[in-house]
Amino acid sequence: MEEPEIIIRPMQRNDLRRVHEIEQSSFSSPWSFNALRSELSNKVAYYSVVEVGESIVGYAGMWILYEEAHITNIAIDKPNRGCGYSRRLMLHMLEVAKRLGAEKMTLEVRRSNEVAKSLYSSLGFHQNGVRRGYYADTKEDALILWADIDNNC
């Protein structure tokens, strides 16, 4: 059986319903549909989706502010986790950030999210701070991670 084609492309308006479904099923405090929609007109935002065959299975977003890229969100739908799509999506975001002039990338990750922390570490991210009680739903701390983009692309 032939493997389905994997495409990472810019998010479009007609992707919003599926992206919102993934957002809602992935996070205990998900972004609203309107918040995701507003990102499409945010001049500093860049969002991508990953398609496997005909289906969107994940997405990622970032803001580019001068020489810094800030990952705002990244999620893969539950049935497709563990397939390497997050890694591919993060590598794509690093490449786009570099192309758009960013030199560093940052993100926050829950202190308890060992899977995500392992992925980010393998991509060259290192901890450079803590946001105490950052996540409103649980008051869990967020680790602030940074990476030099030139070392990754």
C-alpha positions, 0 to 999 in steps of 0.5 A, a space after each residue: 500500500 502506498 504511503 499518503 503524501 504529507 504536505 505542510 502549507 500555509 493555513 487558509 481560511 477554509 482550514 479554520 474549522 479543522 484547525 479549531 477542532 484540533 485545538 479544542 481536542 488538544 488543549 484544556 484552554 483552547 483558543 477560540 475560533 475567532 482568535 484563530 481566524 484573527 491570526 490569518 490577518 495578523 501581519 506578524 503571524 504565520 500559520 501552517 497546517 500539515 496534511 496527510 493525504 486529504 486530511 489536516 492532522 495538525 497545525 502550528 503558528 508563530 509570530 515573527 517580531 524583528 529577529 525573534 520567532 515565537 511559537 504561539 501554538 502547535 498541535 497534532 490530532 490525537 490519532 496521528 501523534 507519535 508519527 513525526 508530524 510535530 518534528 516536521 512541522 517544527 522544522 518547517 517553522 524554523 525554516 520559515 522563521 529563518 527565511 523571514 529574518 528571525 535569528 532565534 525562536 522561543 516558545 513556552 511548554 508545560 513543565 509536565 509535557 515530557 514528550 514536547 520537551 524531548 522534541 524541543 530539546 532534540 531541535 536545539 531548544 534550551 530552557 531560559 526561564 520559567 513563567 510561574 502559574 502560566 497555564 490558567 487551567 491548572 496554574 502549571 508553570 511554563 518553561 521558556 525555551 529558546 533556540 538559535 535558528 542558524 543552528 537548526 536550518 
